[in-house]
Amino acid sequence: MALGLLVLQTQDVLVQSTSSTTSLLNWALPSNYLEFSQNESLLLLIVLSLLFFLVKALAAPYLHRELLIFLGGVSTNFSRDLTYRLFSQDIIFSKKRTTQETAYILTSGSFYTFQGILGFFALSISELVIIIGITFLLLLLDLLLTLFIIAYFSLVLFFLNRFLKKTINKQNRILNDASIGANTAVQENLNSYREVFVNQKIESLVKNLVGNLQDSITARASLTWATLLPKYILDVSLILGIAIVGIFAYVYHSLEEAVTLIGFFLLGASRIMPSLLRFNSGLQGVQNCSEASNLLFNLVHELDNADNEKVQRNSVLPPHATQEVLINVDCLNFKYEGTTELVLEDLSFQVRTGEFLAVVGPSGSGKSTLVDLLIGVIDDPTSSIHIGDTTPREHVRSFPGLIGYVPQDVSLFNRSLLENIALGVPQNQINHMSIDRAVARAALTDLVHFLPLGLNTVVGERGHNFSGGQKQRIGLARAFYSDPKILIMDEATSALDAETEYQISQMLSSFAGDLTLIVVAHRLATVQKADRVLYLGGAGFSAVGSFEELRIRVPNFDIQAKLLGI
């Protein structure tokens, strides 16, 4: 009975309020149009409402999908440009963050910023338009009660979001840190698999992983709770709103008026609440993505500052070099940012075209730092190093591939041997003549013929299918692919057995005159045939000369040579 009475009273509200709707329609249309009766006005109002929601229901999913695809494209382009900018900086800049954090920013950070924040913001705007449309239709029925419905539920969501804001921000920070931490734990464990297994330290490492996963699970649960809470609060608010409207109407009017207003309140709330919930979900989505977005924009800000410093620093043009001197290092002083101690102090030397220069010295004397400066991955703020007439970074950008580099630990990927040698070149653009030349120069021909699939053999993650010597040869082939004029090797033979080291040393000697070689070596036997040797002793001491000259001038060098029986 009560439900039937409620329906009847709601119908009375609709019918009685159509008089205002009729007046509005008749006023809005020109005089030559037919005047609308109350029933016609009510029918027109219902038809317009149905059309509005039909168009919205049909168009919204398609438009939202197209918007997300568009924003995904923007996100991808932004990540691409950011990656280019990141690799335009020196290696010191990239080491400010862990590999996992940088990867998270370039992938998830960009996604959450564009598809996340902008996508959720667009959803909120679309729902706001719908709320405005529903409000306009309800205003035609009852002005004051419609305003009360909008104000009442908006205030409920406003105070609810203020209450949840700190929780959402805190849990998002925990989630981001836990995600990065979990990925870091997995990578570190797998990278140190042998050490972990031999020492049986698995439990402590797994504990670290599980701790991050538990933090992630708790944070996700809290964020899910914060997302669902508004729905339950609005349900409670609906009951409370019915009570407020009913009591007010009953006290100041009559029972019949109370039932009528409750019916209208239910009618309005049933249309407003779903849109308000989606609008609020959009705003919460923006908030959920803000932490990842902050990480992204912090990186962008740091890149902007680094770019500005670089423009000021490179404003002085370097002097031109002679054709005979290919590399010129003049009074180089270098220290890392945030430190006061010089790693390299007052260092000067030259490398002639086709010369074989060996770099030796005790650990911590700056050999690897010098290599990083020579290949341009560390920027020299004083422009004390020149290759030809440009700084190393400018030289690499202007003539990519003319400097070959082989590190101590060659990074190999879970791809074919062909793709590992032609690193970064799309498979359909690989020059097979260059591959054959690189394989021959690196003495890999026999190995390639021995492999069942030849160059198409999958190397395996970190090259686990190959020995240490084979990895170094692959690293050499990778360096030779671009036909470099300068080859720089950073202790590339230190982890090899004596026979393999000897073979590679003989190979390097065969390049004399055709290739400018700079070889950092820990073992003196590797550099005996070098044209000249640069000794870095640390604390600002350095010396350059032939192998025998250094034995006379540097006592520590002579002692090491004697210990090796040289």
C-alpha positions in Angstrom: 0.0 0.0 0.0 2.7 2.4 1.0 4.7 1.7 -2.2 1.6 2.2 -4.3 0.9 5.5 -2.6 4.5 6.6 -3.2 4.2 5.8 -6.9 0.9 7.6 -7.2 2.2 10.6 -5.4 5.3 10.7 -7.6 3.1 10.6 -10.6 1.1 13.5 -9.2 4.3 15.5 -8.8 5.2 14.9 -12.5 1.7 15.8 -13.7 1.4 18.9 -11.5 4.9 20.2 -12.4 4.3 20.0 -16.1 2.4 23.3 -16.0 5.7 25.1 -15.5 7.3 22.9 -18.2 4.5 23.8 -20.6 4.9 27.5 -20.0 8.7 27.2 -20.6 8.3 25.3 -23.8 5.6 27.7 -25.1 7.8 30.7 -24.2 10.9 29.2 -25.9 9.2 28.4 -29.2 8.0 31.0 -31.7 4.3 32.0 -31.7 3.5 30.3 -35.0 4.3 26.9 -33.3 1.4 25.0 -31.7 1.0 25.5 -28.0 1.7 22.5 -25.8 -0.8 21.0 -23.5 0.3 19.6 -20.1 0.2 16.0 -21.4 2.1 16.9 -24.5 4.7 18.7 -22.4 5.1 15.8 -20.1 5.4 13.4 -23.1 8.0 15.7 -24.7 10.0 15.9 -21.5 10.0 12.1 -21.2 11.0 11.6 -24.9 13.9 14.2 -24.5 15.1 12.5 -21.4 15.0 9.1 -23.0 16.9 10.4 -26.1 19.5 12.0 -23.9 20.2 8.9 -21.9 20.1 6.7 -25.0 22.7 8.8 -26.9 24.8 8.8 -23.7 24.6 5.0 -23.3 25.5 4.4 -26.9 28.2 7.0 -27.4 29.9 7.1 -24.1 31.7 3.6 -24.3 32.9 4.2 -27.8 34.1 7.8 -27.1 35.8 6.7 -23.9 37.6 3.9 -25.7 38.8 6.2 -28.5 39.9 8.8 -25.9 42.0 6.1 -24.0 43.6 5.0 -27.3 44.5 8.6 -28.2 45.9 9.2 -24.7 47.8 5.9 -24.9 49.5 7.2 -28.1 50.3 10.4 -26.3 51.8 8.4 -23.4 53.9 6.3 -25.7 55.3 9.3 -27.6 56.0 11.0 -24.3 57.9 8.0 -23.0 59.8 7.8 -26.3 60.9 11.4 -26.1 61.7 11.1 -22.4 63.9 8.1 -23.2 65.8 10.0 -25.8 66.3 12.9 -23.4 67.5 10.5 -20.7 70.1 8.9 -23.0 71.3 12.4 -24.0 72.5 12.9 -20.4 75.6 11.4 -18.9 75.6 8.1 -17.0 75.9 9.9 -13.6 72.4 11.4 -14.2 70.9 8.0 -14.9 72.5 6.5 -11.8 70.5 8.9 -9.5 67.7 6.4 -9.7 67.7 2.6 -9.6 67.1 0.8 -12.9 63.7 -0.4 -11.6 62.6 3.1 -10.7 63.6 4.6 -14.0 61.8 1.7 -15.8 58.7 2.3 -13.7 58.7 6.1 -14.5 59.1 5.5 -18.3 56.3 2.9 -18.4 53.8 3.1 -15.5 54.6 6.8 -14.7 53.8 7.9 -18.3 50.7 5.6 -18.4 49.2 6.9 -15.1 49.9 10.5 -16.2 48.1 10.4 -19.5 45.7 7.5 -19.7 45.3 7.6 -15.9 44.9 11.3 -14.9 43.7 12.7 -18.2 41.4 9.6 -18.8 39.8 9.8 -15.4 39.5 13.6 -15.7 37.7 13.2 -19.0 35.4 10.7 -17.3 34.6 13.2 -14.6 33.9 15.9 -17.1 31.5 13.7 -19.1 29.7 12.7 -15.9 29.5 16.4 -14.9 27.8 17.2 -18.2 25.3 14.4 -17.5 24.7 15.7 -14.0 24.0 19.1 -15.4 21.6 17.7 -17.9 19.7 15.6 -15.3 19.7 18.7 -13.0 18.1 20.8 -15.7 15.3 18.2 -16.3 14.7 17.9 -12.5 14.6 21.7 -12.1 11.7 21.8 -14.5 9.8 19.5 -12.0 10.8 21.0 -8.6 13.4 23.8 -8.2 14.0 23.8 -4.5 14.1 20.0 -4.0 16.4 19.5 -6.9 18.8 22.1 -5.5 18.6 20.3 -2.1 19.4 16.9 -3.8 22.5 18.3 -5.6 23.8 20.2 -2.6 23.1 17.4 -0.2 24.9 14.6 -2.1 27.7 17.0 -3.2 28.5 17.9 0.4 28.5 14.3 1.4 31.1 13.4 -1.3 33.1 16.6 -0.6 33.6 15.8 3.1 34.1 12.1 2.3 36.9 12.8 -0.2 38.6 15.2 2.3 38.6 12.4 4.8 40.0 9.9 2.3 42.6 12.1 0.6 45.4 11.4 3.0 44.7 7.7 3.0 44.7 7.5 -0.8 48.0 9.5 -1.1 49.7 7.5 1.6 48.7 4.1 0.1 49.6 5.2 -3.4 53.1 6.0 -2.2 53.4 2.7 -0.4 52.1 0.9 -3.6 54.6 2.6 -5.8 57.6 1.9 -3.5 56.5 -1.7 -2.9 56.1 -2.3 -6.7 59.6 -1.0 -7.4 61.0 -2.8 -4.4 59.5 -6.2 -5.4 60.9 -5.9 -9.0 64.3 -4.9 -7.6 64.3 -7.9 -5.2 63.4 -10.3 -8.0 66.1 -8.9 -10.3 68.8 -8.8 -7.7 68.1 -12.4 -6.6 68.2 -13.7 -10.1 71.4 -11.7 -11.0 73.2 -13.2 -8.0 71.7 -16.7 -8.3 75.1 -18.5 -7.8 76.1 -16.5 -4.7 72.6 -16.9 -3.2 72.6 -20.6 -3.8 76.1 -21.3 -2.6 75.6 -19.3 0.6 72.0 -20.5 1.0 70.8 -16.9 1.7 67.6 -17.5 0.0 65.4 -17.0 3.0 66.5 -13.5 3.8 66.2 -12.4 0.1 62.7 -14.0 -0.2 61.7 -12.3 3.0 62.5 -8.9 1.3 60.4 -9.9 -1.7 57.5 -11.1 0.5 57.6 -7.9 2.6 57.3 -5.7 -0.5 54.5 -7.9 -1.9 52.6 -7.7 1.5 52.9 -4.0 1.5 51.6 -3.9 -2.1 48.6 -6.1 -1.2 47.7 -4.0 1.8 48.0 -0.8 -0.2 45.8 -2.2 -3.0 43.2 -3.4 -0.5 43.1 0.0 1.1 42.8 1.8 -2.2 40.0 -0.6 -3.2 38.2 0.1 0.1 38.6 3.9 -0.5 37.1 3.4 -4.0 34.1 1.4 -2.8 33.4 3.5 0.4 31.6 6.4 -1.4 28.9 4.0 -2.8 28.1 2.7 0.7 28.2 6.2 2.2 25.8 7.5 -0.5 23.4 4.6 0.2 23.3 5.5 3.8 23.0 9.2 2.9 20.0 8.3 0.7 18.2 6.8 3.7 19.2 9.8 5.8 18.0 12.2 3.1 14.6 10.5 2.8 14.3 10.9 6.6 15.2 14.6 6.5 12.9 15.4 3.6 10.0 13.4 5.1 10.3 14.8 8.6 10.6 18.3 7.3 7.6 18.0 5.0 5.5 16.3 7.7 6.3 18.8 10.4 5.8 21.9 8.2 3.1 20.6 5.8 1.3 17.3 5.8 1.7 13.5 5.5 0.5 13.7 1.9 3.1 16.4 1.1 5.8 14.3 2.8 5.1 11.2 0.7 5.1 13.4 -2.4 8.4 15.0 -1.7 9.9 11.6 -0.7 8.8 10.2 -4.0 10.5 13.1 -5.9 13.6 12.8 -3.7 13.9 9.1 -4.7 13.3 9.9 -8.3 16.0 12.6 -8.4 18.5 10.7 -6.3 18.1 7.5 -8.4 19.3 9.6 -11.4 21.8 11.8 -9.7 23.6 9.2 -7.5 25.0 7.0 -10.3 26.5 10.0 -12.1 27.8 11.4 -8.9 29.5 8.1 -8.1 31.2 7.9 -11.5 32.2 11.6 -11.2 33.7 10.9 -7.8 35.4 7.7 -9.1 37.0 9.9 -11.8 38.4 12.3 -9.3 39.7 9.5 -7.1 41.3 8.0 -10.2 43.1 11.2 -10.8 44.3 11.2 -7.2 45.4 7.5 -7.4 47.6 8.3 -10.4 49.1 11.5 -8.9 52.0 9.7 -7.1 53.3 8.0 -10.2 52.8 11.2 -12.1 54.9 13.1 -9.6 57.8 10.7 -10.1 57.5 11.4 -13.9 57.4 15.2 -13.6 60.3 15.1 -11.1 62.4 13.4 -13.8 61.2 15.9 -16.4 62.2 18.8 -14.1 65.6 17.3 -13.5 66.1 16.8 -17.2 65.1 20.4 -17.9 67.6 21.7 -15.4 70.3 19.4 -16.8 69.6 20.6 -20.3 69.9 24.3 -19.2 73.2 23.6 -17.6 74.4 21.8 -20.7 73.5 24.8 -23.0 75.6 27.2 -20.8 78.5 24.8 -20.5 78.9 24.0 -24.2 78.7 27.6 -25.3 82.6 27.7 -25.6 83.8 26.0 -28.8 86.7 23.5 -28.5 90.0 24.1 -30.3 90.7 22.3 -33.5 93.0 19.3 -33.4 95.7 18.3 -35.9 95.2 15.3 -38.2 98.0 13.4 -36.5 96.6 13.7 -32.9 93.2 12.0 -32.8 92.6 12.3 -29.0 93.8 15.1 -26.9 93.5 15.3 -23.1 94.7 18.6 -21.7 95.0 19.2 -17.9 91.9 17.1 -17.1 90.6 17.5 -13.5 87.5 15.6 -12.7 85.5 14.8 -9.6 82.0 13.4 -9.1 79.2 15.6 -8.1 78.8 15.9 -4.3 82.4 15.0 -3.6 85.5 17.1 -3.0 88.2 14.6 -3.9 89.5 14.6 -7.5 89.4 11.2 -9.3 91.6 12.5 -12.1 94.0 15.4 -11.5 96.0 17.4 -14.0 96.0 14.6 -16.5 97.4 15.3 -20.0 98.2 12.9 -22.8 97.6 12.4 -26.5 96.7 9.5 -28.7 97.8 9.5 -32.3 95.7 7.9 -35.1 96.3 4.2 -35.3 98.1 4.1 -32.0 97.7 1.3 -29.4 97.5 3.0 -25.9 97.3 0.8 -22.8 95.9 2.3 -19.5 97.1 0.6 -16.3 97.1 1.3 -12.6 95.9 0.2 -9.2 92.2 -0.2 -8.4 90.5 3.1 -7.7 93.0 5.2 -9.7 90.3 6.4 -12.1 90.8 4.1 -15.1 87.1 3.3 -15.7 86.2 7.0 -15.0 88.7 8.0 -17.8 87.1 5.5 -20.2 83.6 6.9 -19.4 84.8 10.4 -20.1 86.5 9.2 -23.4 83.3 7.5 -24.7 81.1 10.5 -23.5 78.8 8.7 -21.1 80.2 11.1 -18.4 80.2 14.8 -19.4 83.4 16.7 -18.9 82.4 20.1 -17.6 85.8 21.6 -18.4 85.9 20.4 -22.0 89.5 19.1 -21.4 89.0 16.1 -23.8 88.8 16.4 -27.5 88.4 13.8 -30.2 89.3 15.5 -33.4 87.9 19.0 -32.9 84.9 18.0 -30.7 84.2 16.8 -27.2 83.5 13.0 -26.8 79.8 13.6 -26.3 79.6 15.8 -29.4 81.7 13.3 -31.4 79.4 10.4 -30.5 76.3 12.4 -31.5 77.8 13.6 -34.7 79.5 10.3 -35.7 77.7 7.5 -34.0 79.5 4.1 -34.3 83.0 5.6 -35.0 83.9 4.7 -31.4 83.6 1.1 -30.4 83.4 0.1 -26.7 83.8 -3.3 -25.0 83.1 -3.4 -21.3 84.4 -5.9 -18.7 80.9 -7.5 -18.4 79.3 -7.6 -21.8 75.5 -7.3 -21.5 73.8 -9.9 -23.7 70.1 -10.2 -24.2 67.7 -13.1 -24.7 67.6 -12.7 -28.4 69.5 -14.2 -31.4 73.2 -13.8 -31.8 72.6 -11.7 -34.9 70.5 -9.2 -32.9 73.0 -9.1 -30.1 75.8 -8.2 -32.4 73.7 -5.6 -34.3 72.5 -4.1 -31.0 69.7 -1.6 -31.4 69.3 -2.2 -35.1 65.8 -3.5 -36.3 66.1 -7.0 -37.6 64.9 -6.0 -41.1 67.6 -3.3 -41.3 70.6 -5.4 -40.2 73.5 -5.2 -42.7 74.7 -8.8 -43.1 78.0 -7.7 -44.8 78.8 -5.7 -41.6 77.8 -8.8 -39.5 80.1 -11.1 -41.5 83.0 -8.6 -41.2 82.4 -8.1 -37.4 82.2 -11.9 -36.8 85.5 -12.4 -38.7 87.4 -9.6 -36.9 86.2 -10.9 -33.5 87.3 -14.5 -34.4 83.8 -15.8 -34.0 83.5 -17.5 -37.4 84.2 -21.1 -36.0 81.7 -20.6 -33.2 79.0 -19.4 -35.6 79.6 -22.5 -37.8 79.5 -24.8 -34.8 76.1 -23.5 -33.6 73.1 -25.4 -35.0 71.2 -22.3 -35.9 74.3 -20.2 -36.6 73.6 -16.5 -36.1 70.0 -17.2 -35.4 70.9 -19.1 -32.2 69.3 -17.5 -29.1 72.0 -16.3 -26.7 69.9 -16.6 -23.6 69.4 -14.1 -20.8 72.7 -12.5 -19.9 74.3 -14.9 -22.4 74.1 -18.0 -20.1 74.5 -20.3 -23.2 78.1 -19.0 -23.8 81.4 -19.0 -22.0 83.2 -15.9 -20.7 85.6 -15.8 -23.7 82.7 -16.3 -26.2 80.8 -13.4 -24.5 83.8 -11.1 -24.9 84.2 -12.0 -28.5 80.5 -11.3 -29.0 81.1 -7.9 -27.3 84.0 -7.3 -29.7 81.8 -8.3 -32.7 79.2 -5.8 -31.5 81.8 -3.1 -31.3 83.1 -4.0 -34.8 79.6 -4.0 -36.4 79.7 -0.2 -36.9 83.2 -0.3 -38.3 84.7 2.0 -35.6 87.9 4.0 -36.0 88.5 4.0 -32.3 88.2 0.9 -30.1 88.1 1.3 -26.3 88.2 -1.7 -24.0 87.6 -1.4 -20.3 89.3 -4.4 -18.6 87.6 -6.6 -21.1 90.0 -9.5 -20.6 90.3 -9.4 -16.8 87.9 -12.3 -16.2 89.3 -14.5 -18.9 91.6 -17.5 -18.6 95.2 -17.0 -19.7 94.8 -18.8 -23.0 91.7 -16.8 -24.0 93.3 -13.6 -22.9 96.4 -14.4 -25.0 94.3 -15.0 -28.0 92.4 -11.7 -27.7 95.7 -9.9 -27.0 97.1 -11.3 -30.2 93.9 -10.3 -32.0 94.3 -6.7 -30.7 97.9 -6.6 -31.9 96.8 -7.5 -35.4 94.7 -4.3 -35.5 97.7 -2.1 -35.0 97.8 0.8 -37.4 94.3 0.2 -38.8 92.5 1.0 -35.6 93.2 3.4 -32.7 93.2 1.2 -29.6 92.8 2.2 -26.0 92.8 -0.8 -23.7 92.4 -0.6 -19.9 94.0 -3.7 -18.4 94.6 -5.1 -15.0 97.1 -7.7 -16.2 100.3 -6.3 -17.7 100.7 -9.2 -20.0 97.8 -7.9 -22.1 99.5 -4.6 -22.8 103.1 -5.6 -23.5 102.8 -4.9 -27.2 101.1 -1.5 -26.7 102.8 1.5 -28.4 102.6 3.4 -25.2 101.3 2.9 -21.7 99.4 5.4 -19.5 100.0 4.7 -15.8 97.4 6.1 -13.4 98.7 6.0 -9.8 96.0 8.0 -8.1 96.5 11.1 -6.0 97.3 13.1 -9.1 100.2 10.9 -10.3 100.4 9.7 -13.9 103.0 8.8 -16.4 103.1 8.0 -20.1 105.7 6.1 -22.1 106.6 2.8 -23.6 106.4 -0.4 -21.5 110.1 -0.4 -20.7 110.2 3.4 -20.1 107.5 3.0 -17.4 109.4 0.2 -15.7 112.2 2.7 -15.2 110.1 5.7 -14.2 107.4 4.0 -12.0 108.7 1.6 -9.4 105.3 0.1 -8.6 104.8 -0.7 -12.3 108.2 -2.4 -12.4 107.4 -4.5 -9.3 104.1 -5.7 -10.9 106.0 -6.7 -14.1 108.6 -8.6 -12.1 105.9 -10.5 -10.1 104.4 -11.6 -13.4 107.8 -12.8 -14.7 107.9 -10.1 -17.4 
